[in-house]
Amino acid sequence: MTTTTSVKVSAKYQIAVPQIARKKLNIQKGDRLLVDVQDGVIVLIPQPKRYTDYLQGLHSEIWEGVDIEKYINGERDAWTNSANG
């Protein structure tokens, strides 16, 4: 569900994060937001407290159906064979 609301930019170029957004994203006092500009749109993203938690599982779908042990052993063999080659 998309929620749209407006905020006013202050004389110091500050904005307040609307309550509905704070609640949905669990934004607390003192939290930091990342500011990204994408094709003329400002995107505010809660900054992860730990990037490792944020990145965990990212693009896990590329490993679906892959035997990880077989893949790693194949990579090791390729490195070993190229060093001898």
N, C-alpha and C positions, 0 to 999 in steps of 0.2 A: 504494500500500500504506500503510495506516495503522499507525502504531506508537504504542502507549500505554505509558507508564511513569509511575511516581510519584516525586515529590521531596518532601523534608521542608522545611518553612519553619523557619528558625532563629529564635533568640531576637531577632535583629535584623531579622526579616522577610525574610531573604535565602534564595534558592534556588540550587542548582547546576544548570546545564544538562546533562542526561544526555549521555554520550558518543555514543550513537547519533544524537541530534539534532545535536550538534556536527559529527559526520562528514557526515551527510546534507546539512546546510546550510552546511558549510565555515565554521563559526563559530570564530574565533581569539581568543586572549587580547587584551583591549583593544577588541574589537568592541562596538558598541552594539546594543541590541535595542529595538524599539518595543513598548510595552505597550498593548494595546487591550482594552477590555472590551466584549463583544458578547453581549447577552441573558444575562448572568450567567456568561459564559465568558471566561477570560483568554486572550488570544492574544498570543504573543510572535513578533515578526517581525524578522529581521535588518535593521537600518537600512542603507539603501543608502549606499555611500561617496559616490556622486554621484547625485542625484535625476534628472538628465537621462538617465543610463543606465537607471535604474529605469522611467522613464516612456516611454522610446523604444518606439514601436510600440503603445502602449496604445490600444485600440479601433480598430486599423487596419482591422478588418472593415467599419466604416461607410463606408469609402472604396472598397470593392471594387466594380468595375464603373463607377466614376465617372471621367470624363475631367477630370483636375485642371486642366489649362489652360483648358478650357471653363468650368469652375466658377469659377475665379479671374477670368477675363475677364467673366463674368456679374456677379460681385460688384462688380468695378471699374465696370462700366457702370451698375449700380444706384446706386452712390455718386455717380458723375458726373452722372447724370440727376436725382438727388434734390437735388443742389447747385444745379442750373440751374432747378429746378422751381418 
